[in-house]
Amino acid sequence: MRLLSSIFCFQGFDTRQRFLAINIACYIIMLSSHIAFTNHLLFNISILAFLVVVIALTSLRRLNDAQLKKMWCSGPSISFLMVYLIIIITNYNSANWLLLLPIMFSSLLMTYPSKAKTTYILGYSGPVDLSHFDHASLNQQRRSQRIEPTINTDFNKQTFQNTESQLSINQINSATTKKNENKEDIGELIRLKLLNNRTIKLTLIGLTVLIVLAITIPSVIASFNNNEKTPESKPTKAVIRTAQVSFPDNFSLLLSQYNGLIINWQADSSDDKKIWDLLTAQGDKNCKEIVFNNGTTIRTTNVVIERSEQYFANFSPLDTQSLLQEIAFRGSFTLCGYKFSLKGSQAILGKHIKYAKMVAY
């Protein structure tokens, strides 16, 4: 619980390592959430809002640690917010490259060395007590609490040895501190080299602008195209089939709710759902018309396959009576490469009241 409290601390200090670890965790959580819950917009936005707060606070503590202006904490957090909003809303894969922007801001904060004179535990220093996680300090306290037996005659000798050891340690620490102060910080050196070079600065700015434009423009165009196409795509009304009558050569006739004739038969299985469509003139050309043995042809509106092997050839209601006349008085017909006999068709149609009314004798 204390570790979680330190993540939401306003007044503490974060080292570079802790700042980096928190940022990486936030990026992984957000990316995983977006992949796992792509269609849950509100959930992803809620996770994003939570992580933006986490990044803003660790940026604030990193600025405190480097003794920089607090207003800079908005850079990593706001850029993270804007980029992931674009990714979540547009769902455009190339938009992931925009993550380079918040990464650049976070990398900049990491180039500043720690200037706070304080003790860190797990990379944190502040009002939240994390001493429970400092195992080295706890072990040292336990050792200092132990009482070692001493002999009075050796007291002066031991005191002298302890004093001498302490002086040696202080000298080593002093030398190490002086060496660290003289050693240049690599992160700061890189930052100064980049920021002091005007050409590099302009190049980085130009590349950033190009990346943003190259990603956002196609996504905006794609979203506009999708919006324009949406009103045109109207749901197809389901066809209601009635008045089924079967023929000896394994085919049936049906009528749609608009009295359009439908011919149904079972054939070879297929994964295709629509094998011919008059509207687009695409598909199997053998299905574009029914051909009777006397040479008469009538166009189909479309031919679809249902349940993998049930063929349904749909005709215009304007051709229903003509079709029934040919079916009643012809010997055979060909459709989609299949040939069907019409033997006894006149008698079969005459027994069905609805079809009998449409046939002229």
N, C-alpha and C positions, 0 to 999 in steps of 0.2 A: 504493500500500500504506500509506503514511504517513497519507493522507487517511482511509482506512478505519480505521486505528488510532486516529485522533483521535475518530472517532465512538464508539469503545468505551473512551474514556479516562474514568477515575474522578476524576482530580484537576484537570482543566483548567477553563476558563471558556468559556461560550458567550454571544455577544451575542444580542439579541432576534431579529435577522435570521436568524442561523444556527439558533436554536431553532425559529423559524417554518418555515424551509425543511425541516428534518428532520421536523417534525410533518406537514407537508403531504405529503411524500414517503411517509411511513408510511401515512397515510390512503389515498392513491392506490393504493399497492401492495396494501393489504389489500382495498380495494374491488374492484380489478381481479381479484385472486385469487379472491374470493368469486363474482364474476360468471362468470369463466372456468372455475372448478372447483367448481361448485355442489354436485355429488354426491360430492366427495372430501373428506369430513369431516376425516380425519387430516392430509391435506396442508394444509388451511386452518388447522387448529389449530397445526401446526408453524410455518407462516408467522407466525401471530399471536404465538406465544411469542417468536420472534426479534424481531419489531417492538416488543413490549412492553419487551424489554431495551433496545432502541435509544432508545425514548421515555423510559424511566426514567433512562438515563445522560445524555441531553441535558437532562432536567429537573434532574438533580443538578448539572450544570455551570452551568446557568442560575441555580440557587440560589446556587452559589459566586460567580457573577458579581455577583449582587445582594446577596450577604452575608446570606442568609436561612437558616433552619433546614433541614437536609438531609432531615428526615423528610417534608417537603412534596412530595418527588419522587414519593411514592406516589399522589398525587391524579391526575395525568394518566395514569400508566401503568396503575394498577388499574382506573380507570373505563374506559379504552380496552379493557382485557382483558375486563371484565364485559360491556360493551355488545356487543363483537364476538362473544363466546361466545353471547349471546342471539340475535344476527343469524344466526350460522352454524348453531346447533342448531335454532332454530324455523323458519328460512328464511321469516320473516314480513316482508313488504316494509315495512310501517309501522314496524318496529323500527329502521329507519335513522334515524328522528328521534331515537333515544336517543343518537346521536353528538353531540348538542348538549351532553351532560354532560361528556365529556372535552374538548371544544372550550372549554367554559367554564373548566375548570381550567387549560388551556394559556393561554387569553387572560389569566387572572389573573396568571400568571407573567410574561407579557409587559409588564404594566403597571409592573413594577419596573425602574428604571434601573440601568445598570452602575455598580458602585462599586469594582470592582477596578482598581487603578492598574497597568495592564499594556498591552502592545502586542498587537494582534490581527492574525491572518492568516486570511483567509476566515472571519472571525467567531469564530475560536478562539484561545485562548492556553493553553498548558500544556506538559507534558513532551515531547509529540510535536513534533518539529521539522518545521514546515511552511514554513520559509524559502525552500524551492525554489519555492513558489507566490507569493512576494512579489516580483513583477517590479519594482516601483518601488524597493524596497530594493536589489535586485541591480544595477539601472542606476546607482543612486547610488554603490554601492561601486566599480563600474567607473570612474565619473568621478573618484572620489577617488584611485584608484590611478594615474591619468595624471599625469605630471610635466610641468608647464608651464615653458618657459624664462623666466628672469627676468634683468634687468640690475641690477647692484649699485647703480647710481646711483639707480635708482627704487625700491629696496627699502623705504626708510622711507615713501615716499609710498604704495606699495601696502599696506604694513602698516597705515597709518593708515586708508586707505579700507576695508580688510577689517574693521578694528575698528569703524569707524563703521557699516558695513552690518550687522554682527552685532548691534550695539546696537539698530539700527532693527528688525531681525527680532525680537529679544527683546521690544521694546516692543509690537510688533504681537501677538505670541503672548500676552503678558501681558494685553493689552486683550481679546483674543478669549476667553481663559480666564475672565476676570472677567465678560465678557458672558454666557458659557455657564453660569457658576455662578448668575448672577442670573436666567437664563431658566428658567421652570417647565417641568418635564417633563409633556407632555400625558397620557401613559399613567398616571403617578402621580396627576395631577390628577383623571382620570376615576375611578380606583380609590378615591381618598379621598372623592370626592363620593358614590359609590355606597355605600361601606361606612359612611360617617358618617350616611347618611340611613336611619333605621330603617324607614320606610314602603317605600322602594325595596327594601331588603333582604328584608323579609317578602314583598313582591310577587314578587320573583325566586324565593324559596324555594317559594312557593305554586305558581307557574307550573311550576317544575321538577317538583314532586311530581305535579301534574296531568298533565304530559306523560308522565311515567314510568308512571302508573296507566293513562292512556288507551291506551298502547301495549302494556304487559305483560298487562293483564287480558284483552283480546280474544285475544292470542296464546296465553295459557294455556288459555282456554276452547276455542279452536280445536284445540289439541293434545289436550285431553281428549276432545273429540268425535271426533277422528280415531282415538284409541285405542279408543273404545267401538265404533266402526263396523268396525274391522279384524277382530275375531274373527267377525263375522257374515258377512263377505264370503269365501265359500269358493270355491275354483277350480272351474269347471264341468268335469266329466269329459267328455272328447272322445267324440263319438258314433262308433261303429264301424258302418259300413254294409256289409251283405253281401246275397247272394242277389238280385242285380239281374236284373230281367226287363223288356224293352222292349216297348212297344205301338206300333201303327201311327200313332197320332195324336201322336207325338213326346213321350211321357212315359214314365217308368219307375217301377217299384216296387222298393223295397229294404226290408230289415229291419235294425233296430238290434240291438245286442248283448242287448237286453232283449225282443226280438221285437216291438218297436213298429214299425208300418208307416210307411214314408216314401214320399211321392210327389215325384218329381223331374222338372222340365222346364226348358227354356231359354226365356227371355223377354227383355223389354227390359232393357238394362243399367241398373244402379242403384248408387248409392254406399252405400245403407243396408245394414247387415249383418243386422239383425233388423227385419222389418216387421210382425210380430205376435207377441204373447206372452200366453198365457192367464193367467199368474201375475200380470201387472200390468194385463191387459185394455187394453193400449195398443198402438196401431199401426193398420194398415189393417183396418178392420172387415170388408172383403170376404174376408179371409183367416181369419176366426175359425172357419169351418166349411166342410165340403165338402157340396154340395147335389146329390143325384142327380135324374134326370129324373122319378122317381116321387114326389119331395118329401121323401125321407129325408135328414136332416142329421146329421152327426157332427162334433163339435168337434175342432179342431186344438189341440195343446199350444203350438206355435209355428211360425212360418215364417221361414226365414233365407235370405239371399242370399250365395252364395260365388262368387268369381272374377267379380264384377260382374253376371253374367247367369244363374247357375245357382240356381234356386229349389229349396228343400227344405222340404216341408210335413211336419211330424212329428206323429204321432198316438200316443195312449196305447196301451200293450200290451193294455189291457182291451178296446179297440175293434178289434183286429186282425182277428179272425174275422168280425165284423159287416161291416167294411169290405170284406174279400175277397168276402163273399157278395154285396154290392151291386155290386162291380166286375165280378163274374162274370156277373150276371144282369140288369144294367141297361143301358140304351142309351147314356147319357152322364152327365157330371157337370160341375159348375162349381166353380172354386176360384180365389180371388184375382182374380175378374173374367175368368178364362180358361175357355173351354168345351172339353172334351175328349170325343171319341167313344170308346165302349167296344166297337166292332164287333170281333168275334172274340176278345174278352177271355176267354171261358170256355175256349176251346181253348188259348189261350196259357198260362193258369194251370194247365190240366190237364197240360201238358207239363213243368212244373217240379215236382219231387217234393215240395219243402218247402211250396209253396203249395197243391198239389193235396190234401195231407193236411188242410188247414185249411178247405177248401170242402166243404160238405154238399150232395149232389145228391139 
